[in-house]
Amino acid sequence: MSEPSASPVIAFDDFLKVDIRVGTVTRAEPFAQARKPAIRLWIDFGPEIGVKKSSARITVHYTPGELVGRQVAAVVNFPARQIGPVMSQVLTLGFPDENGEVVLVAPDLKLPDGGRLF
């Protein structure tokens, strides 16, 4: 897989518009209604944001059972998106492995839920 070229340069203020937070997966289950294999996630972003739902195509490297209790990073200020019968409220973040499969972004240490990336 070839690496994509760098994106255009943006202003720092543009970066600040993207609200990326850390949260803990409190519930995860297979998402059978999705067109491509996916897992539904309920992620707790702390008292300010609360629990939000996400649909993530992460079935190659993760099972629902091992995701509960894991911290992940997600964009919390995109508009909700309809994925099959479910409204996905946040975009859970990951990078592609050598085969293009998603590997989740996660902190090295346990952090307070809702912490913002800077």
ZASETI-131358 format. One record per residue: x, y, z of N, C-alpha, C in turn. Coordinates in steps of 0.2 Angstrom, whole numbers, padded with zeros to 4 digits, always signed. Example, Ala and Ser with C-alpha at 12.3 -4.5 7.8 and 13.67 -1.06 7.14 Angstrom:
BEGIN
+0066-0028+0039+0062-0022+0039+0066-0016+0039
+0064-0011+0035+0068-0005+0036+0064+0000+0039
END
This chain:
BEGIN
+0004-0006+0000+0000+0000+0000+0004+0006+0000
+0003+0011-0005+0007+0017-0005+0005+0022+0000
+0009+0026+0002+0007+0031+0007+0004+0037+0003
-0002+0040+0006-0005+0046+0002+0000+0052+0003
-0001+0056-0002+0003+0062-0002+0001+0067+0004
+0005+0071+0006+0003+0075+0012-0003+0080+0010
-0007+0081+0015-0013+0086+0014-0010+0093+0013
-0014+0097+0010-0012+0104+0010-0011+0107+0017
-0007+0112+0017-0005+0116+0024-0011+0119+0026
-0013+0119+0032-0019+0122+0035-0016+0127+0041
-0020+0132+0043-0019+0136+0049-0020+0132+0055
-0016+0134+0060-0017+0131+0067-0024+0132+0069
-0027+0137+0068-0034+0138+0070-0039+0133+0066
-0037+0131+0060-0041+0126+0057-0041+0119+0061
-0035+0118+0063-0034+0112+0067-0038+0112+0074
-0038+0118+0077-0042+0118+0083-0049+0117+0082
-0052+0118+0076-0059+0117+0075-0061+0110+0076
-0056+0105+0075-0058+0098+0075-0057+0096+0083
-0062+0094+0086-0062+0092+0093-0061+0085+0094
-0055+0083+0095-0053+0076+0096-0052+0074+0104
-0056+0070+0106-0056+0068+0113-0055+0061+0115
-0053+0059+0121-0051+0052+0123-0058+0050+0127
-0060+0044+0126-0065+0041+0129-0064+0034+0131
-0068+0031+0135-0068+0024+0137-0074+0020+0134
-0072+0015+0130-0078+0011+0128-0081+0007+0133
-0088+0008+0134-0092+0005+0139-0096-0001+0137
-0097-0001+0130-0101-0006+0128-0099-0007+0120
-0099-0013+0118-0097-0015+0111-0101-0021+0109
-0103-0021+0103-0107-0027+0100-0106-0027+0092
-0107-0033+0090-0106-0033+0082-0112-0029+0079
-0111-0026+0073-0116-0022+0070-0117-0026+0064
-0122-0031+0064-0124-0035+0059-0127-0031+0053
-0131-0026+0054-0134-0022+0049-0130-0018+0045
-0123-0017+0046-0119-0013+0042-0117-0017+0036
-0116-0013+0030-0114-0016+0024-0108-0019+0024
-0103-0016+0028-0096-0019+0029-0096-0021+0036
-0092-0027+0038-0091-0029+0045-0089-0023+0049
-0093-0022+0055-0092-0016+0059-0094-0018+0066
-0091-0014+0071-0093-0015+0078-0096-0008+0080
-0102-0009+0084-0105-0003+0087-0102-0002+0094
-0100+0004+0095-0097+0006+0101-0101+0011+0105
-0101+0011+0111-0103+0016+0116-0097+0019+0120
-0095+0025+0119-0089+0028+0122-0091+0033+0127
-0088+0033+0133-0089+0038+0138-0084+0043+0137
-0086+0049+0136-0082+0055+0135-0082+0059+0142
-0084+0057+0147-0084+0061+0153-0091+0065+0154
-0091+0069+0159-0097+0072+0161-0099+0078+0156
-0094+0081+0153-0096+0087+0148-0099+0084+0142
-0097+0079+0139-0099+0076+0133-0104+0070+0134
-0103+0066+0138-0107+0060+0140-0105+0054+0135
-0109+0049+0135-0108+0043+0131-0111+0044+0124
-0107+0043+0119-0109+0044+0112-0108+0037+0108
-0112+0036+0103-0111+0030+0099-0107+0031+0093
-0104+0025+0091-0100+0025+0085-0100+0018+0081
-0100+0018+0075-0099+0012+0071-0092+0012+0068
-0088+0007+0069-0081+0007+0067-0080+0000+0064
-0077+0001+0058-0075-0005+0054-0068-0008+0057
-0068-0011+0062-0062-0013+0066-0062-0020+0068
-0066-0024+0064-0067-0032+0065-0061-0036+0064
-0056-0034+0060-0050-0038+0059-0046-0039+0065
-0045-0033+0069-0040-0033+0074-0043-0033+0081
-0050-0032+0081-0053-0032+0088-0060-0036+0088
-0061-0038+0094-0068-0041+0095-0072-0037+0100
-0078-0037+0100-0082-0033+0105-0080-0033+0112
-0079-0040+0114-0077-0041+0121-0070-0038+0124
-0065-0037+0119-0059-0034+0121-0059-0027+0121
-0064-0024+0118-0064-0017+0117-0067-0013+0123
-0071-0017+0127-0074-0014+0133-0069-0012+0138
-0069-0006+0140-0064-0004+0145-0058+0000+0142
-0057-0001+0135-0051+0002+0132-0053+0009+0130
-0048+0013+0131-0048+0020+0129-0047+0021+0121
-0051+0026+0118-0050+0027+0111-0050+0034+0110
-0048+0037+0104-0048+0044+0102-0054+0044+0097
-0057+0050+0097-0063+0051+0092-0064+0058+0091
-0066+0060+0085-0069+0067+0084-0076+0067+0086
-0077+0072+0091-0084+0073+0094-0088+0078+0091
-0085+0082+0086-0089+0088+0084-0091+0088+0077
-0091+0082+0074-0094+0081+0067-0101+0080+0068
-0105+0081+0063-0112+0080+0063-0113+0072+0063
-0118+0070+0067-0120+0063+0067-0121+0060+0060
-0120+0054+0059-0120+0051+0052-0124+0044+0053
-0129+0044+0048-0133+0038+0048-0129+0032+0045
-0128+0026+0049-0125+0020+0047-0130+0015+0047
-0133+0013+0042-0139+0008+0042-0144+0011+0047
-0146+0007+0052-0152+0009+0056-0149+0013+0062
-0143+0014+0062-0140+0017+0068-0137+0024+0067
-0137+0029+0071-0134+0035+0070-0128+0035+0074
-0122+0036+0070-0115+0036+0073-0114+0044+0075
-0113+0045+0081-0112+0052+0084-0105+0054+0084
-0100+0050+0084-0093+0052+0084-0089+0048+0079
-0083+0050+0077-0079+0046+0072-0073+0044+0076
-0073+0037+0077-0068+0034+0081-0061+0034+0076
-0056+0035+0079-0050+0036+0075-0045+0030+0075
-0042+0029+0069-0037+0024+0068-0033+0025+0062
-0027+0021+0062-0023+0021+0056-0023+0015+0052
-0022+0014+0046-0022+0008+0042-0015+0004+0044
-0016-0002+0044-0010-0007+0045-0008-0008+0038
-0003-0013+0037+0000-0014+0030-0005-0017+0025
-0011-0019+0028-0016-0022+0023-0022-0017+0023
-0022-0011+0026-0027-0006+0025-0032-0007+0031
-0031-0012+0035-0036-0013+0041-0035-0008+0047
-0040-0006+0050-0040-0001+0055-0036-0003+0062
-0032+0001+0064-0029+0000+0071-0030+0006+0074
-0034+0005+0080-0036+0011+0084-0031+0015+0087
-0032+0022+0087-0028+0027+0091-0030+0027+0098
-0025+0026+0102-0026+0025+0110-0020+0028+0114
-0022+0031+0119-0016+0034+0123-0012+0028+0127
-0006+0030+0128-0001+0025+0132-0003+0024+0139
-0006+0029+0142-0008+0029+0149-0015+0030+0150
-0018+0028+0155-0025+0029+0157-0026+0037+0158
-0031+0040+0154-0032+0047+0155-0039+0048+0157
-0041+0054+0160-0047+0056+0161-0052+0056+0155
-0057+0053+0155-0062+0053+0149-0064+0060+0148
-0064+0062+0141-0065+0069+0139-0060+0073+0137
-0053+0071+0139-0048+0075+0138-0047+0077+0130
-0045+0083+0129-0045+0085+0122-0038+0084+0119
-0037+0082+0113-0030+0082+0110-0028+0089+0109
-0021+0090+0110-0018+0096+0108-0011+0095+0106
END
